[in-house]
Amino acid sequence: MTVLTPKFGMGASVLRKEDNAFISGKGRYTDDFSPDGVLHLYVLRSPSARATFTIKSTKAAQGAPGVHLVLTGADLAHLGDLKSGAMQKQPDGTRAPTRDIPILCKDTVNYVGDAIALVVATASRAAGSAALMLEVDSKDLDPVARTEMALDPDAPLVWPELGSNRALRYEIGSAAKTNAAFAKAAHVTKTAFRNNRLVCNYMETRAALAEWKQDEDRFVLTTGSQGVHSMQRILAGVFGVKPANLRVVTPDVGGGFGPKTFVYREYAMVMEAAKRLGRPVKWTGDRTEHFLTDAQGRDNQVEAEMALDKEGRFLALRVHLVANLGAYISQFGPYIPYVGASMSTGVYDITALHVAIDGVYTNTCPVDAYRGAGRPEAAFLLEKLVDCCA
């Protein structure tokens, strides 16, 4: 008897056209692209979680062998910051102000890895050596790093002008309805835990290659990404040009998991350097830079409780979530705890819900979407609480 394998559906063969290149070593990632005359960019980063600084002199670095360009924050005043448009409405109907990511810091650094200056040279090692010649005076300030300490009355303030480390406040559901259900509950089960911060650790670290096409009046940026269109739009805004004046090319990506969606400072840096020098400029992050500077995931402190009747049926769910956003508001950062909270009841029949979310600033790398973006955190919270109820 002949058994026919269906073309679609269960049991069908899945023919992947991309595998041969990968398993034979023929994949092409951003760092594999090296056009003639390419120069290499290095970023001088903060060793302090929070500090003020001044760059006294760049003269020695500018005169170092192979160096073509040295730029500080003062040199990039014409560029916009990396902004987030993901702030949701707070209970009073307002959207909280953001603290955006500067391409290079001007006088204050807010986490270990924050960008102070850039150097472009004929080789990455030469650029790195020259960066160490920059004369930087700095004064360390008290930082706050742990999520659960951010709202303590005596915690250092990341942004003193805000008067608090609270970046935003969201609420979902009805506090009154939930409180009423808890008031008549026969039993209340509580849990509290930390959903730890993590790093995605993809195969190819981030890299970017920029070219300025003088005859076409446009940039070409090659970088591994999870979508070129938002990258084009955001970077065009940073430079104040039309999106048509920037082409973004993504070759093989080497792993993404969320954090390669976002626009990072180095992309604007290589573009600015390429235009100033009239030559291709490439930056390739090393594994240490990846751990320090690529948007990280999660980092929530959670308190949750379930109200049950005398037969163990769920009546209401109440959650307080403190979400660490890092030192700046990243691209989708404020949306992550909000979208997670929107699925808090999961598949259960829970008729009353109240979730309060405090997003907080800390002197840490910005947090953004990673592997499900808030939803895995919400599912873990709910199932952990249900298990405690059982």
C-alpha positions in Angstrom: 0.0 0.0 0.0 1.3 3.4 -0.9 1.3 6.0 1.9 1.1 9.5 0.6 2.8 12.2 2.7 0.7 15.4 2.8 2.1 18.5 1.3 1.0 20.6 4.3 0.1 19.7 7.9 1.3 17.0 10.3 4.0 14.7 8.9 4.9 16.9 6.0 8.6 17.5 5.2 9.8 21.0 6.0 12.3 22.1 3.4 14.6 24.8 4.7 16.6 26.6 2.1 18.9 28.5 4.4 20.5 25.6 6.3 23.1 24.6 3.8 24.9 28.0 4.1 24.9 27.8 7.8 26.1 24.2 8.3 28.8 24.7 5.6 30.2 27.9 7.1 29.0 30.1 4.3 26.7 32.3 6.3 27.3 36.1 6.0 27.0 38.1 9.1 27.6 41.9 9.6 31.2 41.5 10.6 31.9 39.6 7.4 31.3 42.7 5.4 34.5 44.8 5.0 34.4 47.1 2.0 37.6 48.8 0.7 38.9 51.5 3.0 36.8 50.5 6.0 37.7 52.1 9.3 36.9 50.7 12.8 35.1 52.4 15.6 35.7 51.9 19.3 33.5 53.2 22.1 35.0 54.4 25.4 32.5 53.3 28.1 31.9 54.1 31.7 33.5 51.9 34.4 31.2 53.5 37.0 27.5 52.9 37.6 26.9 56.6 38.2 29.4 59.5 37.8 29.9 63.0 36.5 32.7 63.5 34.1 34.6 66.0 32.0 36.9 65.2 29.1 39.9 67.5 29.6 41.7 66.7 26.4 41.4 64.6 23.3 44.7 65.7 21.8 46.7 62.6 22.6 44.1 60.3 21.3 43.7 62.3 18.1 47.5 62.1 17.5 47.7 58.3 18.1 48.8 56.0 15.2 46.0 55.2 12.8 43.4 57.5 14.4 41.1 59.3 12.0 38.4 60.7 14.3 37.6 61.3 18.0 34.2 62.5 19.0 32.6 63.4 22.4 29.1 64.2 23.4 29.7 67.9 22.6 30.4 67.0 19.0 27.1 65.3 18.5 24.7 68.1 19.7 23.1 68.1 16.2 21.9 64.4 16.7 18.7 63.5 18.4 18.5 61.1 21.3 17.1 57.6 21.0 13.5 58.0 22.1 10.7 55.6 23.2 7.2 56.0 22.0 5.9 53.2 24.2 4.7 55.1 27.3 1.1 54.0 28.2 -1.4 56.2 30.0 -1.2 56.4 33.7 -4.3 56.3 36.0 -4.6 60.1 35.8 -4.6 59.9 32.0 -1.1 61.3 31.5 1.9 59.7 30.0 5.1 59.9 32.1 8.0 61.9 30.7 10.9 59.8 29.4 14.6 59.9 30.0 16.0 59.2 26.5 19.3 57.6 25.5 21.9 60.0 24.3 24.2 58.9 21.5 27.2 59.9 23.7 26.9 61.2 27.3 27.8 64.8 27.8 28.6 65.1 31.5 27.0 62.3 33.4 27.0 58.5 33.0 24.3 56.3 34.5 25.4 52.7 34.2 28.5 50.6 33.7 29.0 50.6 29.9 27.4 54.0 29.3 29.0 55.7 26.3 31.5 58.5 26.9 33.4 59.0 23.6 34.2 57.3 20.3 37.4 56.8 18.4 37.8 55.7 14.7 41.0 54.2 13.5 42.4 51.9 10.8 42.0 48.9 13.2 39.8 48.2 16.2 42.8 47.6 18.4 44.4 51.0 17.4 41.1 52.7 18.2 40.9 51.1 21.6 44.4 52.0 22.5 43.8 55.6 21.5 40.6 55.7 23.5 42.7 55.0 26.7 44.6 58.2 26.0 41.6 60.4 26.4 41.9 62.5 29.6 38.7 62.0 31.5 38.1 63.4 35.0 35.2 61.7 36.8 33.6 61.8 40.2 31.6 58.8 41.3 28.1 59.3 42.7 26.0 56.9 44.8 24.1 54.5 42.5 21.0 52.5 43.0 21.0 49.1 41.2 18.6 46.7 42.8 14.9 46.7 41.7 13.5 46.3 45.2 15.6 49.3 46.6 14.7 51.8 43.9 11.6 53.2 45.7 13.2 53.2 49.2 12.9 56.8 50.7 16.7 57.0 51.1 17.6 55.5 47.7 19.9 57.6 45.5 18.0 59.2 42.6 19.0 58.4 39.1 17.3 61.5 37.8 17.1 64.0 40.8 14.9 66.4 39.0 12.1 63.9 39.0 12.1 63.7 42.8 11.7 59.9 42.7 13.0 56.8 40.9 9.5 56.0 39.8 9.4 56.3 36.1 5.8 55.4 35.5 2.7 54.0 37.2 0.2 51.7 35.4 -2.9 50.1 36.7 -5.1 47.4 35.0 -8.5 46.2 36.3 -10.6 47.5 39.1 -9.2 48.1 42.6 -12.6 48.5 44.1 -14.0 45.3 42.7 -10.9 43.4 43.6 -10.9 44.7 47.2 -14.5 43.8 47.6 -13.8 40.2 46.5 -10.9 39.9 48.9 -13.1 41.2 51.8 -15.4 38.2 51.4 -12.7 35.6 50.7 -12.6 32.5 52.8 -8.8 32.1 52.1 -6.1 34.3 50.6 -2.9 32.9 49.1 0.2 35.1 48.7 3.5 34.9 47.0 6.5 37.2 46.4 9.5 36.7 44.3 12.0 38.3 41.9 11.9 37.6 38.2 15.6 38.0 37.6 17.4 40.2 35.0 19.0 38.3 32.1 21.2 38.7 29.0 20.1 37.2 25.7 23.6 36.1 24.7 23.1 35.5 20.9 25.7 33.8 18.7 26.8 36.9 16.8 27.3 40.0 19.0 25.9 43.2 17.5 27.8 44.8 14.7 27.2 47.7 12.3 28.7 49.0 9.1 27.9 52.4 7.8 28.6 54.0 4.4 27.8 57.5 3.2 26.9 57.6 -0.4 27.7 61.2 -1.3 26.4 60.9 -4.9 23.1 59.5 -3.6 22.8 61.8 -0.6 22.0 58.8 1.7 23.4 56.4 4.2 23.6 52.6 3.9 23.7 50.8 7.2 24.3 47.1 7.4 23.5 45.5 10.7 21.9 42.3 12.0 18.4 43.2 13.1 14.9 41.9 13.7 13.3 44.4 11.3 14.8 47.1 9.2 11.8 49.4 8.8 11.6 50.7 12.4 15.4 51.0 12.4 15.2 53.1 9.3 12.5 55.3 10.7 14.1 55.9 14.1 17.6 56.6 12.8 16.2 58.9 10.2 14.7 60.9 13.1 18.0 60.9 15.0 19.7 62.5 11.9 16.8 64.7 10.9 16.6 63.2 7.4 13.9 61.5 5.4 13.7 57.7 5.7 14.4 57.5 2.0 17.9 58.9 2.7 18.8 55.8 4.8 18.9 52.2 3.5 19.2 49.5 6.2 20.4 46.1 5.1 20.2 43.0 7.3 22.3 40.0 6.3 22.3 36.8 8.4 21.5 37.7 12.0 23.1 35.2 14.2 20.4 35.2 16.8 18.0 37.9 17.9 15.5 37.0 20.7 14.2 40.5 20.9 17.2 42.7 21.7 18.3 42.9 18.0 15.0 44.7 17.3 16.2 47.9 18.8 18.2 50.9 17.6 21.4 51.3 19.6 23.8 54.2 19.9 26.6 52.5 17.9 24.4 52.6 14.7 24.2 56.3 14.8 27.9 56.6 15.7 29.1 54.6 12.6 26.8 56.6 10.4 28.0 60.0 11.7 31.7 58.9 11.4 31.2 57.5 7.9 29.7 60.8 6.8 32.4 62.9 8.4 35.2 60.8 7.0 33.8 59.8 3.6 34.8 56.2 4.3 33.0 53.1 5.5 33.1 52.7 9.3 32.4 49.5 11.2 31.8 48.6 14.8 31.8 45.1 16.1 30.9 44.6 19.8 32.8 42.1 21.8 31.1 39.7 24.3 31.8 42.0 27.3 30.1 44.9 25.5 27.2 42.7 24.7 26.8 41.8 28.4 27.1 45.4 29.5 25.2 47.4 26.9 22.6 45.3 24.9 19.1 45.7 26.2 18.5 43.2 28.9 15.3 41.4 29.9 12.8 41.2 32.8 14.1 42.2 36.3 10.8 42.5 38.1 10.0 42.3 41.8 6.5 40.8 42.3 3.9 40.5 45.1 0.7 38.7 44.2 -2.3 37.3 46.1 -5.3 35.3 45.2 -8.7 35.4 46.9 -10.6 32.1 47.1 -14.0 31.1 48.3 -14.5 28.2 50.8 -14.5 25.7 48.0 -11.2 26.9 46.6 -12.7 28.8 43.6 -10.8 31.9 42.5 -12.5 35.2 43.3 -9.9 37.8 42.6 -6.3 38.4 41.8 -4.2 41.3 43.1 -0.6 42.0 41.9 2.0 44.7 42.6 4.9 44.6 40.1 8.0 46.8 40.4 9.6 46.7 36.9 13.2 47.8 36.5 13.6 49.9 33.4 17.3 50.6 33.8 18.9 54.1 33.6 17.0 55.2 30.4 13.7 54.4 28.8 14.5 51.9 26.0 12.5 51.5 22.8 9.6 49.3 24.0 10.7 49.2 27.6 7.7 50.8 29.3 5.3 48.6 27.3 6.7 45.2 28.4 5.3 45.0 32.0 2.0 46.6 30.7 1.4 44.0 28.0 2.3 41.2 30.4 -0.2 42.5 32.9 -2.9 42.5 30.3 -2.9 38.7 30.3 -2.7 38.3 34.1 -5.8 36.0 34.5 -4.6 33.5 31.8 -7.0 30.7 31.2 -8.6 30.9 34.6 -12.1 32.2 35.6 -11.0 35.1 37.7 -13.7 37.8 37.7 -11.9 40.6 39.6 -8.4 41.8 38.9 -6.1 44.7 39.9 -2.5 45.0 38.8 -0.4 48.0 39.9 2.9 48.5 38.0 5.6 50.8 39.2 8.3 51.2 36.5 11.6 52.4 38.2 14.8 53.9 37.1 18.1 52.3 38.3 21.7 52.7 37.4 21.7 49.7 35.2 21.6 48.8 31.5 18.1 49.6 30.0 15.6 46.7 29.9 13.5 45.9 26.9 11.7 43.1 25.0 13.2 39.7 25.4 11.6 36.3 24.4 7.9 37.0 24.7 8.2 40.5 26.1 6.3 40.5 29.4 4.1 37.5 28.7 6.4 34.8 30.1 6.7 36.8 33.2 3.0 37.1 33.6 2.4 33.4 32.9 5.1 32.4 35.4 3.6 34.7 38.1 0.1 33.3 37.6 1.1 29.6 37.5 3.3 30.0 40.5 0.5 31.6 42.5 -2.0 29.0 41.3 0.4 26.3 42.5 0.6 28.0 45.9 -3.2 28.1 46.0 -3.3 24.3 45.4 
